[in-house]
Amino acid sequence: MQQIEFQLNGEFVELNQLLKMVGLCDSGGAGKALVAEGVVSVDGQIELRKTAKIRAGSVVSLGDVRISVLAQ
């Protein structure tokens, strides 16, 4: 499993943008498509809201990639 640590700038990041920023997709639109497919989970729960607010302390998973969102 690949572990990625993402340093959060601000209060939250939208889920589709997070996927783009860490390089799991090429664009925010591609991130939205991944979320819509039901393959992205946040803190162990499938997340279908494309622009869900991801805050520090959350763990986002996609396939064998786990993203830990850290406060700055």
CHARMM internal coordinates of N, CA and C (Angstrom, degrees):
IC EDIT
DIST 1 N 1 CA 1.4627
DIST 1 CA 1 C 1.5259
ANGL 1 N 1 CA 1 C 109.65
DIST 1 C 2 N 1.3215
ANGL 1 CA 1 C 2 N 115.42
DIHE 1 N 1 CA 1 C 2 N 133.49
DIST 2 N 2 CA 1.4637
ANGL 1 C 2 N 2 CA 120.95
DIHE 1 CA 1 C 2 N 2 CA 179.07
DIST 2 CA 2 C 1.5279
ANGL 2 N 2 CA 2 C 109.30
DIHE 1 C 2 N 2 CA 2 C -88.22
DIST 2 C 3 N 1.3384
ANGL 2 CA 2 C 3 N 116.10
DIHE 2 N 2 CA 2 C 3 N 131.37
DIST 3 N 3 CA 1.4617
ANGL 2 C 3 N 3 CA 121.88
DIHE 2 CA 2 C 3 N 3 CA 178.77
DIST 3 CA 3 C 1.5337
ANGL 3 N 3 CA 3 C 108.97
DIHE 2 C 3 N 3 CA 3 C -107.00
DIST 3 C 4 N 1.3181
ANGL 3 CA 3 C 4 N 116.28
DIHE 3 N 3 CA 3 C 4 N 131.11
DIST 4 N 4 CA 1.4657
ANGL 3 C 4 N 4 CA 121.56
DIHE 3 CA 3 C 4 N 4 CA 176.74
DIST 4 CA 4 C 1.5221
ANGL 4 N 4 CA 4 C 107.29
DIHE 3 C 4 N 4 CA 4 C -125.10
DIST 4 C 5 N 1.3330
ANGL 4 CA 4 C 5 N 116.50
DIHE 4 N 4 CA 4 C 5 N 133.93
DIST 5 N 5 CA 1.4640
ANGL 4 C 5 N 5 CA 120.31
DIHE 4 CA 4 C 5 N 5 CA 173.93
DIST 5 CA 5 C 1.5232
ANGL 5 N 5 CA 5 C 107.46
DIHE 4 C 5 N 5 CA 5 C -106.17
DIST 5 C 6 N 1.3302
ANGL 5 CA 5 C 6 N 115.77
DIHE 5 N 5 CA 5 C 6 N 127.30
DIST 6 N 6 CA 1.4660
ANGL 5 C 6 N 6 CA 121.63
DIHE 5 CA 5 C 6 N 6 CA -178.73
DIST 6 CA 6 C 1.5199
ANGL 6 N 6 CA 6 C 108.72
DIHE 5 C 6 N 6 CA 6 C -114.30
DIST 6 C 7 N 1.3342
ANGL 6 CA 6 C 7 N 116.32
DIHE 6 N 6 CA 6 C 7 N 120.98
DIST 7 N 7 CA 1.4610
ANGL 6 C 7 N 7 CA 121.58
DIHE 6 CA 6 C 7 N 7 CA 177.56
DIST 7 CA 7 C 1.5201
ANGL 7 N 7 CA 7 C 109.24
DIHE 6 C 7 N 7 CA 7 C -83.67
DIST 7 C 8 N 1.3136
ANGL 7 CA 7 C 8 N 116.03
DIHE 7 N 7 CA 7 C 8 N 117.56
DIST 8 N 8 CA 1.4565
ANGL 7 C 8 N 8 CA 121.76
DIHE 7 CA 7 C 8 N 8 CA -176.79
DIST 8 CA 8 C 1.5241
ANGL 8 N 8 CA 8 C 110.88
DIHE 7 C 8 N 8 CA 8 C -80.33
DIST 8 C 9 N 1.3362
ANGL 8 CA 8 C 9 N 116.45
DIHE 8 N 8 CA 8 C 9 N 127.86
DIST 9 N 9 CA 1.4681
ANGL 8 C 9 N 9 CA 122.10
DIHE 8 CA 8 C 9 N 9 CA 173.11
DIST 9 CA 9 C 1.5113
ANGL 9 N 9 CA 9 C 106.95
DIHE 8 C 9 N 9 CA 9 C -103.18
DIST 9 C 10 N 1.3163
ANGL 9 CA 9 C 10 N 118.26
DIHE 9 N 9 CA 9 C 10 N 106.34
DIST 10 N 10 CA 1.4560
ANGL 9 C 10 N 10 CA 120.86
DIHE 9 CA 9 C 10 N 10 CA -178.56
DIST 10 CA 10 C 1.5196
ANGL 10 N 10 CA 10 C 111.13
DIHE 9 C 10 N 10 CA 10 C 105.12
DIST 10 C 11 N 1.3327
ANGL 10 CA 10 C 11 N 115.01
DIHE 10 N 10 CA 10 C 11 N -167.22
DIST 11 N 11 CA 1.4630
ANGL 10 C 11 N 11 CA 121.52
DIHE 10 CA 10 C 11 N 11 CA -173.83
DIST 11 CA 11 C 1.5217
ANGL 11 N 11 CA 11 C 113.19
DIHE 10 C 11 N 11 CA 11 C -77.19
DIST 11 C 12 N 1.3417
ANGL 11 CA 11 C 12 N 116.56
DIHE 11 N 11 CA 11 C 12 N -38.26
DIST 12 N 12 CA 1.4591
ANGL 11 C 12 N 12 CA 120.81
DIHE 11 CA 11 C 12 N 12 CA -177.60
DIST 12 CA 12 C 1.5238
ANGL 12 N 12 CA 12 C 110.19
DIHE 11 C 12 N 12 CA 12 C -156.34
DIST 12 C 13 N 1.3505
ANGL 12 CA 12 C 13 N 115.27
DIHE 12 N 12 CA 12 C 13 N 169.07
DIST 13 N 13 CA 1.4665
ANGL 12 C 13 N 13 CA 122.17
DIHE 12 CA 12 C 13 N 13 CA 171.60
DIST 13 CA 13 C 1.5269
ANGL 13 N 13 CA 13 C 106.23
DIHE 12 C 13 N 13 CA 13 C -132.99
DIST 13 C 14 N 1.3311
ANGL 13 CA 13 C 14 N 116.69
DIHE 13 N 13 CA 13 C 14 N 142.57
DIST 14 N 14 CA 1.4603
ANGL 13 C 14 N 14 CA 119.68
DIHE 13 CA 13 C 14 N 14 CA 178.28
DIST 14 CA 14 C 1.5258
ANGL 14 N 14 CA 14 C 108.66
DIHE 13 C 14 N 14 CA 14 C -72.45
DIST 14 C 15 N 1.3224
ANGL 14 CA 14 C 15 N 115.90
DIHE 14 N 14 CA 14 C 15 N 142.36
DIST 15 N 15 CA 1.4630
ANGL 14 C 15 N 15 CA 121.95
DIHE 14 CA 14 C 15 N 15 CA -174.54
DIST 15 CA 15 C 1.5172
ANGL 15 N 15 CA 15 C 112.96
DIHE 14 C 15 N 15 CA 15 C -54.01
DIST 15 C 16 N 1.3338
ANGL 15 CA 15 C 16 N 117.84
DIHE 15 N 15 CA 15 C 16 N -48.40
DIST 16 N 16 CA 1.4707
ANGL 15 C 16 N 16 CA 119.48
DIHE 15 CA 15 C 16 N 16 CA -178.78
DIST 16 CA 16 C 1.5260
ANGL 16 N 16 CA 16 C 111.92
DIHE 15 C 16 N 16 CA 16 C -62.54
DIST 16 C 17 N 1.3280
ANGL 16 CA 16 C 17 N 117.45
DIHE 16 N 16 CA 16 C 17 N -34.87
DIST 17 N 17 CA 1.4641
ANGL 16 C 17 N 17 CA 121.35
DIHE 16 CA 16 C 17 N 17 CA 178.77
DIST 17 CA 17 C 1.5315
ANGL 17 N 17 CA 17 C 111.26
DIHE 16 C 17 N 17 CA 17 C -71.71
DIST 17 C 18 N 1.3247
ANGL 17 CA 17 C 18 N 116.94
DIHE 17 N 17 CA 17 C 18 N -36.53
DIST 18 N 18 CA 1.4610
ANGL 17 C 18 N 18 CA 120.84
DIHE 17 CA 17 C 18 N 18 CA 177.11
DIST 18 CA 18 C 1.5281
ANGL 18 N 18 CA 18 C 110.39
DIHE 17 C 18 N 18 CA 18 C -59.99
DIST 18 C 19 N 1.3296
ANGL 18 CA 18 C 19 N 116.11
DIHE 18 N 18 CA 18 C 19 N -45.94
DIST 19 N 19 CA 1.4677
ANGL 18 C 19 N 19 CA 119.94
DIHE 18 CA 18 C 19 N 19 CA 179.71
DIST 19 CA 19 C 1.5256
ANGL 19 N 19 CA 19 C 110.88
DIHE 18 C 19 N 19 CA 19 C -59.44
DIST 19 C 20 N 1.3335
ANGL 19 CA 19 C 20 N 116.82
DIHE 19 N 19 CA 19 C 20 N -38.21
DIST 20 N 20 CA 1.4676
ANGL 19 C 20 N 20 CA 121.29
DIHE 19 CA 19 C 20 N 20 CA 178.08
DIST 20 CA 20 C 1.5298
ANGL 20 N 20 CA 20 C 110.32
DIHE 19 C 20 N 20 CA 20 C -69.15
DIST 20 C 21 N 1.3259
ANGL 20 CA 20 C 21 N 117.19
DIHE 20 N 20 CA 20 C 21 N -45.05
DIST 21 N 21 CA 1.4717
ANGL 20 C 21 N 21 CA 120.98
DIHE 20 CA 20 C 21 N 21 CA -175.32
DIST 21 CA 21 C 1.5237
ANGL 21 N 21 CA 21 C 113.69
DIHE 20 C 21 N 21 CA 21 C -63.99
DIST 21 C 22 N 1.3292
ANGL 21 CA 21 C 22 N 117.06
DIHE 21 N 21 CA 21 C 22 N -32.28
DIST 22 N 22 CA 1.4674
ANGL 21 C 22 N 22 CA 119.12
DIHE 21 CA 21 C 22 N 22 CA 179.77
DIST 22 CA 22 C 1.5311
ANGL 22 N 22 CA 22 C 111.97
DIHE 21 C 22 N 22 CA 22 C -89.89
DIST 22 C 23 N 1.3367
ANGL 22 CA 22 C 23 N 117.42
DIHE 22 N 22 CA 22 C 23 N -0.08
DIST 23 N 23 CA 1.4495
ANGL 22 C 23 N 23 CA 121.19
DIHE 22 CA 22 C 23 N 23 CA 173.93
DIST 23 CA 23 C 1.5169
ANGL 23 N 23 CA 23 C 115.92
DIHE 22 C 23 N 23 CA 23 C 87.69
DIST 23 C 24 N 1.3386
ANGL 23 CA 23 C 24 N 117.86
DIHE 23 N 23 CA 23 C 24 N 16.67
DIST 24 N 24 CA 1.4614
ANGL 23 C 24 N 24 CA 119.62
DIHE 23 CA 23 C 24 N 24 CA 179.25
DIST 24 CA 24 C 1.5249
ANGL 24 N 24 CA 24 C 112.41
DIHE 23 C 24 N 24 CA 24 C -83.24
DIST 24 C 25 N 1.3417
ANGL 24 CA 24 C 25 N 116.15
DIHE 24 N 24 CA 24 C 25 N -12.76
DIST 25 N 25 CA 1.4638
ANGL 24 C 25 N 25 CA 120.66
DIHE 24 CA 24 C 25 N 25 CA 174.27
DIST 25 CA 25 C 1.5240
ANGL 25 N 25 CA 25 C 107.84
DIHE 24 C 25 N 25 CA 25 C -151.76
DIST 25 C 26 N 1.3239
ANGL 25 CA 25 C 26 N 116.32
DIHE 25 N 25 CA 25 C 26 N 166.07
DIST 26 N 26 CA 1.4627
ANGL 25 C 26 N 26 CA 121.09
DIHE 25 CA 25 C 26 N 26 CA -173.59
DIST 26 CA 26 C 1.5223
ANGL 26 N 26 CA 26 C 114.70
DIHE 25 C 26 N 26 CA 26 C -84.61
DIST 26 C 27 N 1.3541
ANGL 26 CA 26 C 27 N 116.44
DIHE 26 N 26 CA 26 C 27 N -21.87
DIST 27 N 27 CA 1.4633
ANGL 26 C 27 N 27 CA 118.67
DIHE 26 CA 26 C 27 N 27 CA -175.28
DIST 27 CA 27 C 1.5220
ANGL 27 N 27 CA 27 C 110.04
DIHE 26 C 27 N 27 CA 27 C -151.57
DIST 27 C 28 N 1.3272
ANGL 27 CA 27 C 28 N 115.67
DIHE 27 N 27 CA 27 C 28 N 166.67
DIST 28 N 28 CA 1.4611
ANGL 27 C 28 N 28 CA 120.09
DIHE 27 CA 27 C 28 N 28 CA 175.39
DIST 28 CA 28 C 1.5157
ANGL 28 N 28 CA 28 C 111.42
DIHE 27 C 28 N 28 CA 28 C -61.96
DIST 28 C 29 N 1.3390
ANGL 28 CA 28 C 29 N 116.32
DIHE 28 N 28 CA 28 C 29 N -35.14
DIST 29 N 29 CA 1.4632
ANGL 28 C 29 N 29 CA 120.72
DIHE 28 CA 28 C 29 N 29 CA 178.39
DIST 29 CA 29 C 1.5236
ANGL 29 N 29 CA 29 C 111.41
DIHE 28 C 29 N 29 CA 29 C -64.52
DIST 29 C 30 N 1.3342
ANGL 29 CA 29 C 30 N 116.41
DIHE 29 N 29 CA 29 C 30 N -40.17
DIST 30 N 30 CA 1.4632
ANGL 29 C 30 N 30 CA 120.45
DIHE 29 CA 29 C 30 N 30 CA 177.21
DIST 30 CA 30 C 1.5272
ANGL 30 N 30 CA 30 C 109.74
DIHE 29 C 30 N 30 CA 30 C -66.29
DIST 30 C 31 N 1.3408
ANGL 30 CA 30 C 31 N 116.41
DIHE 30 N 30 CA 30 C 31 N -35.75
DIST 31 N 31 CA 1.4620
ANGL 30 C 31 N 31 CA 120.34
DIHE 30 CA 30 C 31 N 31 CA 176.35
DIST 31 CA 31 C 1.5134
ANGL 31 N 31 CA 31 C 111.22
DIHE 30 C 31 N 31 CA 31 C -63.31
DIST 31 C 32 N 1.3309
ANGL 31 CA 31 C 32 N 116.49
DIHE 31 N 31 CA 31 C 32 N -41.79
DIST 32 N 32 CA 1.4669
ANGL 31 C 32 N 32 CA 120.76
DIHE 31 CA 31 C 32 N 32 CA 177.73
DIST 32 CA 32 C 1.5189
ANGL 32 N 32 CA 32 C 110.95
DIHE 31 C 32 N 32 CA 32 C -61.13
DIST 32 C 33 N 1.3449
ANGL 32 CA 32 C 33 N 116.66
DIHE 32 N 32 CA 32 C 33 N -39.60
DIST 33 N 33 CA 1.4634
ANGL 32 C 33 N 33 CA 120.86
DIHE 32 CA 32 C 33 N 33 CA 179.93
DIST 33 CA 33 C 1.5242
ANGL 33 N 33 CA 33 C 110.75
DIHE 32 C 33 N 33 CA 33 C -64.28
DIST 33 C 34 N 1.3383
ANGL 33 CA 33 C 34 N 117.26
DIHE 33 N 33 CA 33 C 34 N -41.41
DIST 34 N 34 CA 1.4686
ANGL 33 C 34 N 34 CA 120.76
DIHE 33 CA 33 C 34 N 34 CA 178.11
DIST 34 CA 34 C 1.5233
ANGL 34 N 34 CA 34 C 110.77
DIHE 33 C 34 N 34 CA 34 C -61.20
DIST 34 C 35 N 1.3318
ANGL 34 CA 34 C 35 N 116.03
DIHE 34 N 34 CA 34 C 35 N -44.92
DIST 35 N 35 CA 1.4695
ANGL 34 C 35 N 35 CA 120.32
DIHE 34 CA 34 C 35 N 35 CA 179.97
DIST 35 CA 35 C 1.5248
ANGL 35 N 35 CA 35 C 109.78
DIHE 34 C 35 N 35 CA 35 C -62.83
DIST 35 C 36 N 1.3372
ANGL 35 CA 35 C 36 N 117.18
DIHE 35 N 35 CA 35 C 36 N -43.40
DIST 36 N 36 CA 1.4620
ANGL 35 C 36 N 36 CA 121.60
DIHE 35 CA 35 C 36 N 36 CA -178.85
DIST 36 CA 36 C 1.5318
ANGL 36 N 36 CA 36 C 111.75
DIHE 35 C 36 N 36 CA 36 C -62.29
DIST 36 C 37 N 1.3325
ANGL 36 CA 36 C 37 N 117.16
DIHE 36 N 36 CA 36 C 37 N -29.07
DIST 37 N 37 CA 1.4637
ANGL 36 C 37 N 37 CA 121.33
DIHE 36 CA 36 C 37 N 37 CA 179.07
DIST 37 CA 37 C 1.5248
ANGL 37 N 37 CA 37 C 112.35
DIHE 36 C 37 N 37 CA 37 C -72.76
DIST 37 C 38 N 1.3389
ANGL 37 CA 37 C 38 N 116.57
DIHE 37 N 37 CA 37 C 38 N -13.33
DIST 38 N 38 CA 1.4652
ANGL 37 C 38 N 38 CA 119.61
DIHE 37 CA 37 C 38 N 38 CA 179.46
DIST 38 CA 38 C 1.5152
ANGL 38 N 38 CA 38 C 113.70
DIHE 37 C 38 N 38 CA 38 C 79.63
DIST 38 C 39 N 1.3403
ANGL 38 CA 38 C 39 N 117.26
DIHE 38 N 38 CA 38 C 39 N 25.58
DIST 39 N 39 CA 1.4624
ANGL 38 C 39 N 39 CA 120.33
DIHE 38 CA 38 C 39 N 39 CA -178.33
DIST 39 CA 39 C 1.5265
ANGL 39 N 39 CA 39 C 113.28
DIHE 38 C 39 N 39 CA 39 C -104.28
DIST 39 C 40 N 1.3410
ANGL 39 CA 39 C 40 N 116.95
DIHE 39 N 39 CA 39 C 40 N 2.59
DIST 40 N 40 CA 1.4622
ANGL 39 C 40 N 40 CA 121.59
DIHE 39 CA 39 C 40 N 40 CA -179.05
DIST 40 CA 40 C 1.5245
ANGL 40 N 40 CA 40 C 108.96
DIHE 39 C 40 N 40 CA 40 C -110.39
DIST 40 C 41 N 1.3319
ANGL 40 CA 40 C 41 N 116.28
DIHE 40 N 40 CA 40 C 41 N 132.69
DIST 41 N 41 CA 1.4599
ANGL 40 C 41 N 41 CA 118.99
DIHE 40 CA 40 C 41 N 41 CA 176.17
DIST 41 CA 41 C 1.5198
ANGL 41 N 41 CA 41 C 110.05
DIHE 40 C 41 N 41 CA 41 C -122.48
DIST 41 C 42 N 1.3334
ANGL 41 CA 41 C 42 N 115.09
DIHE 41 N 41 CA 41 C 42 N 149.18
DIST 42 N 42 CA 1.4529
ANGL 41 C 42 N 42 CA 122.65
DIHE 41 CA 41 C 42 N 42 CA 177.24
DIST 42 CA 42 C 1.5280
ANGL 42 N 42 CA 42 C 106.81
DIHE 41 C 42 N 42 CA 42 C -122.56
DIST 42 C 43 N 1.3169
ANGL 42 CA 42 C 43 N 116.13
DIHE 42 N 42 CA 42 C 43 N 121.24
DIST 43 N 43 CA 1.4623
ANGL 42 C 43 N 43 CA 122.48
DIHE 42 CA 42 C 43 N 43 CA -178.38
DIST 43 CA 43 C 1.5317
ANGL 43 N 43 CA 43 C 111.68
DIHE 42 C 43 N 43 CA 43 C 52.34
DIST 43 C 44 N 1.3283
ANGL 43 CA 43 C 44 N 115.78
DIHE 43 N 43 CA 43 C 44 N 40.70
DIST 44 N 44 CA 1.4604
ANGL 43 C 44 N 44 CA 120.96
DIHE 43 CA 43 C 44 N 44 CA 174.76
DIST 44 CA 44 C 1.5208
ANGL 44 N 44 CA 44 C 116.12
DIHE 43 C 44 N 44 CA 44 C 84.80
DIST 44 C 45 N 1.3304
ANGL 44 CA 44 C 45 N 117.82
DIHE 44 N 44 CA 44 C 45 N -1.24
DIST 45 N 45 CA 1.4664
ANGL 44 C 45 N 45 CA 122.07
DIHE 44 CA 44 C 45 N 45 CA -179.93
DIST 45 CA 45 C 1.5315
ANGL 45 N 45 CA 45 C 109.71
DIHE 44 C 45 N 45 CA 45 C -115.03
DIST 45 C 46 N 1.3367
ANGL 45 CA 45 C 46 N 116.80
DIHE 45 N 45 CA 45 C 46 N 134.91
DIST 46 N 46 CA 1.4727
ANGL 45 C 46 N 46 CA 120.13
DIHE 45 CA 45 C 46 N 46 CA 176.16
DIST 46 CA 46 C 1.5267
ANGL 46 N 46 CA 46 C 108.21
DIHE 45 C 46 N 46 CA 46 C -59.35
DIST 46 C 47 N 1.3313
ANGL 46 CA 46 C 47 N 116.16
DIHE 46 N 46 CA 46 C 47 N 131.28
DIST 47 N 47 CA 1.4691
ANGL 46 C 47 N 47 CA 121.48
DIHE 46 CA 46 C 47 N 47 CA -178.95
DIST 47 CA 47 C 1.5204
ANGL 47 N 47 CA 47 C 108.60
DIHE 46 C 47 N 47 CA 47 C -113.25
DIST 47 C 48 N 1.3350
ANGL 47 CA 47 C 48 N 116.86
DIHE 47 N 47 CA 47 C 48 N 121.78
DIST 48 N 48 CA 1.4630
ANGL 47 C 48 N 48 CA 121.53
DIHE 47 CA 47 C 48 N 48 CA -179.58
DIST 48 CA 48 C 1.5255
ANGL 48 N 48 CA 48 C 112.69
DIHE 47 C 48 N 48 CA 48 C -106.56
DIST 48 C 49 N 1.3297
ANGL 48 CA 48 C 49 N 117.88
DIHE 48 N 48 CA 48 C 49 N -4.81
DIST 49 N 49 CA 1.4692
ANGL 48 C 49 N 49 CA 120.60
DIHE 48 CA 48 C 49 N 49 CA 177.11
DIST 49 CA 49 C 1.5248
ANGL 49 N 49 CA 49 C 107.68
DIHE 48 C 49 N 49 CA 49 C -83.52
DIST 49 C 50 N 1.3216
ANGL 49 CA 49 C 50 N 116.15
DIHE 49 N 49 CA 49 C 50 N 112.99
DIST 50 N 50 CA 1.4627
ANGL 49 C 50 N 50 CA 121.48
DIHE 49 CA 49 C 50 N 50 CA -173.41
DIST 50 CA 50 C 1.5248
ANGL 50 N 50 CA 50 C 113.04
DIHE 49 C 50 N 50 CA 50 C -61.96
DIST 50 C 51 N 1.3260
ANGL 50 CA 50 C 51 N 116.79
DIHE 50 N 50 CA 50 C 51 N -33.87
DIST 51 N 51 CA 1.4679
ANGL 50 C 51 N 51 CA 119.88
DIHE 50 CA 50 C 51 N 51 CA -178.11
DIST 51 CA 51 C 1.5310
ANGL 51 N 51 CA 51 C 110.63
DIHE 50 C 51 N 51 CA 51 C -110.66
DIST 51 C 52 N 1.3305
ANGL 51 CA 51 C 52 N 116.78
DIHE 51 N 51 CA 51 C 52 N 32.80
DIST 52 N 52 CA 1.4705
ANGL 51 C 52 N 52 CA 120.52
DIHE 51 CA 51 C 52 N 52 CA 177.45
DIST 52 CA 52 C 1.5247
ANGL 52 N 52 CA 52 C 108.72
DIHE 51 C 52 N 52 CA 52 C -56.12
DIST 52 C 53 N 1.3177
ANGL 52 CA 52 C 53 N 116.69
DIHE 52 N 52 CA 52 C 53 N 140.63
DIST 53 N 53 CA 1.4642
ANGL 52 C 53 N 53 CA 121.63
DIHE 52 CA 52 C 53 N 53 CA -179.22
DIST 53 CA 53 C 1.5303
ANGL 53 N 53 CA 53 C 109.12
DIHE 52 C 53 N 53 CA 53 C -81.92
DIST 53 C 54 N 1.3228
ANGL 53 CA 53 C 54 N 115.15
DIHE 53 N 53 CA 53 C 54 N 115.29
DIST 54 N 54 CA 1.4560
ANGL 53 C 54 N 54 CA 121.87
DIHE 53 CA 53 C 54 N 54 CA -179.87
DIST 54 CA 54 C 1.5238
ANGL 54 N 54 CA 54 C 107.75
DIHE 53 C 54 N 54 CA 54 C -99.09
DIST 54 C 55 N 1.3222
ANGL 54 CA 54 C 55 N 115.54
DIHE 54 N 54 CA 54 C 55 N 122.25
DIST 55 N 55 CA 1.4639
ANGL 54 C 55 N 55 CA 121.36
DIHE 54 CA 54 C 55 N 55 CA -175.95
DIST 55 CA 55 C 1.5266
ANGL 55 N 55 CA 55 C 110.57
DIHE 54 C 55 N 55 CA 55 C -111.27
DIST 55 C 56 N 1.3354
ANGL 55 CA 55 C 56 N 115.64
DIHE 55 N 55 CA 55 C 56 N 167.16
DIST 56 N 56 CA 1.4614
ANGL 55 C 56 N 56 CA 121.30
DIHE 55 CA 55 C 56 N 56 CA 178.57
DIST 56 CA 56 C 1.5229
ANGL 56 N 56 CA 56 C 109.83
DIHE 55 C 56 N 56 CA 56 C -55.10
DIST 56 C 57 N 1.3239
ANGL 56 CA 56 C 57 N 115.88
DIHE 56 N 56 CA 56 C 57 N 139.21
DIST 57 N 57 CA 1.4524
ANGL 56 C 57 N 57 CA 121.70
DIHE 56 CA 56 C 57 N 57 CA -179.57
DIST 57 CA 57 C 1.5137
ANGL 57 N 57 CA 57 C 113.48
DIHE 56 C 57 N 57 CA 57 C 97.67
DIST 57 C 58 N 1.3293
ANGL 57 CA 57 C 58 N 117.48
DIHE 57 N 57 CA 57 C 58 N -13.36
DIST 58 N 58 CA 1.4651
ANGL 57 C 58 N 58 CA 121.14
DIHE 57 CA 57 C 58 N 58 CA 179.70
DIST 58 CA 58 C 1.5213
ANGL 58 N 58 CA 58 C 110.41
DIHE 57 C 58 N 58 CA 58 C -79.81
DIST 58 C 59 N 1.3296
ANGL 58 CA 58 C 59 N 115.43
DIHE 58 N 58 CA 58 C 59 N 153.71
DIST 59 N 59 CA 1.4562
ANGL 58 C 59 N 59 CA 121.85
DIHE 58 CA 58 C 59 N 59 CA 174.80
DIST 59 CA 59 C 1.5311
ANGL 59 N 59 CA 59 C 107.18
DIHE 58 C 59 N 59 CA 59 C -123.01
DIST 59 C 60 N 1.3258
ANGL 59 CA 59 C 60 N 115.33
DIHE 59 N 59 CA 59 C 60 N 121.27
DIST 60 N 60 CA 1.4671
ANGL 59 C 60 N 60 CA 121.69
DIHE 59 CA 59 C 60 N 60 CA -179.37
DIST 60 CA 60 C 1.5209
ANGL 60 N 60 CA 60 C 107.84
DIHE 59 C 60 N 60 CA 60 C -106.86
DIST 60 C 61 N 1.3306
ANGL 60 CA 60 C 61 N 117.03
DIHE 60 N 60 CA 60 C 61 N 132.40
DIST 61 N 61 CA 1.4626
ANGL 60 C 61 N 61 CA 121.10
DIHE 60 CA 60 C 61 N 61 CA -179.72
DIST 61 CA 61 C 1.5252
ANGL 61 N 61 CA 61 C 110.66
DIHE 60 C 61 N 61 CA 61 C -122.33
DIST 61 C 62 N 1.3207
ANGL 61 CA 61 C 62 N 114.72
DIHE 61 N 61 CA 61 C 62 N 140.58
DIST 62 N 62 CA 1.4651
ANGL 61 C 62 N 62 CA 122.59
DIHE 61 CA 61 C 62 N 62 CA 175.33
DIST 62 CA 62 C 1.5167
ANGL 62 N 62 CA 62 C 106.44
DIHE 61 C 62 N 62 CA 62 C -144.21
DIST 62 C 63 N 1.3229
ANGL 62 CA 62 C 63 N 117.10
DIHE 62 N 62 CA 62 C 63 N 110.76
DIST 63 N 63 CA 1.4597
ANGL 62 C 63 N 63 CA 120.37
DIHE 62 CA 62 C 63 N 63 CA -176.71
DIST 63 CA 63 C 1.5167
ANGL 63 N 63 CA 63 C 109.98
DIHE 62 C 63 N 63 CA 63 C 61.26
DIST 63 C 64 N 1.3321
ANGL 63 CA 63 C 64 N 116.94
DIHE 63 N 63 CA 63 C 64 N -126.10
DIST 64 N 64 CA 1.4642
ANGL 63 C 64 N 64 CA 120.12
DIHE 63 CA 63 C 64 N 64 CA 179.99
DIST 64 CA 64 C 1.5258
ANGL 64 N 64 CA 64 C 112.15
DIHE 63 C 64 N 64 CA 64 C -99.37
DIST 64 C 65 N 1.3373
ANGL 64 CA 64 C 65 N 116.51
DIHE 64 N 64 CA 64 C 65 N 19.64
DIST 65 N 65 CA 1.4673
ANGL 64 C 65 N 65 CA 121.54
DIHE 64 CA 64 C 65 N 65 CA 178.51
DIST 65 CA 65 C 1.5289
ANGL 65 N 65 CA 65 C 109.24
DIHE 64 C 65 N 65 CA 65 C -107.60
DIST 65 C 66 N 1.3208
ANGL 65 CA 65 C 66 N 115.62
DIHE 65 N 65 CA 65 C 66 N 132.01
DIST 66 N 66 CA 1.4631
ANGL 65 C 66 N 66 CA 121.23
DIHE 65 CA 65 C 66 N 66 CA 177.47
DIST 66 CA 66 C 1.5260
ANGL 66 N 66 CA 66 C 108.24
DIHE 65 C 66 N 66 CA 66 C -121.18
DIST 66 C 67 N 1.3343
ANGL 66 CA 66 C 67 N 116.61
DIHE 66 N 66 CA 66 C 67 N 125.92
DIST 67 N 67 CA 1.4652
ANGL 66 C 67 N 67 CA 122.65
DIHE 66 CA 66 C 67 N 67 CA -179.38
DIST 67 CA 67 C 1.5237
ANGL 67 N 67 CA 67 C 108.44
DIHE 66 C 67 N 67 CA 67 C -109.55
DIST 67 C 68 N 1.3202
ANGL 67 CA 67 C 68 N 116.48
DIHE 67 N 67 CA 67 C 68 N 118.91
DIST 68 N 68 CA 1.4617
ANGL 67 C 68 N 68 CA 121.70
DIHE 67 CA 67 C 68 N 68 CA 174.84
DIST 68 CA 68 C 1.5218
ANGL 68 N 68 CA 68 C 107.84
DIHE 67 C 68 N 68 CA 68 C -95.72
DIST 68 C 69 N 1.3265
ANGL 68 CA 68 C 69 N 116.67
DIHE 68 N 68 CA 68 C 69 N 123.64
DIST 69 N 69 CA 1.4590
ANGL 68 C 69 N 69 CA 121.35
DIHE 68 CA 68 C 69 N 69 CA -178.49
DIST 69 CA 69 C 1.5222
ANGL 69 N 69 CA 69 C 108.06
DIHE 68 C 69 N 69 CA 69 C -95.30
DIST 69 C 70 N 1.3305
ANGL 69 CA 69 C 70 N 115.40
DIHE 69 N 69 CA 69 C 70 N 120.19
DIST 70 N 70 CA 1.4549
ANGL 69 C 70 N 70 CA 121.78
DIHE 69 CA 69 C 70 N 70 CA -174.84
DIST 70 CA 70 C 1.5220
ANGL 70 N 70 CA 70 C 111.22
DIHE 69 C 70 N 70 CA 70 C -113.62
DIST 70 C 71 N 1.3279
ANGL 70 CA 70 C 71 N 115.45
DIHE 70 N 70 CA 70 C 71 N 145.70
DIST 71 N 71 CA 1.4730
ANGL 70 C 71 N 71 CA 120.38
DIHE 70 CA 70 C 71 N 71 CA 174.36
DIST 71 CA 71 C 1.5156
ANGL 71 N 71 CA 71 C 108.23
DIHE 70 C 71 N 71 CA 71 C -73.73
DIST 71 C 72 N 1.3254
ANGL 71 CA 71 C 72 N 116.37
DIHE 71 N 71 CA 71 C 72 N 150.99
DIST 72 N 72 CA 1.4405
ANGL 71 C 72 N 72 CA 119.57
DIHE 71 CA 71 C 72 N 72 CA 179.67
DIST 72 CA 72 C 1.4928
ANGL 72 N 72 CA 72 C 112.10
DIHE 71 C 72 N 72 CA 72 C -93.49
END
COOR INIT
IC SEED 1 N 1 CA 1 C
IC BUILD
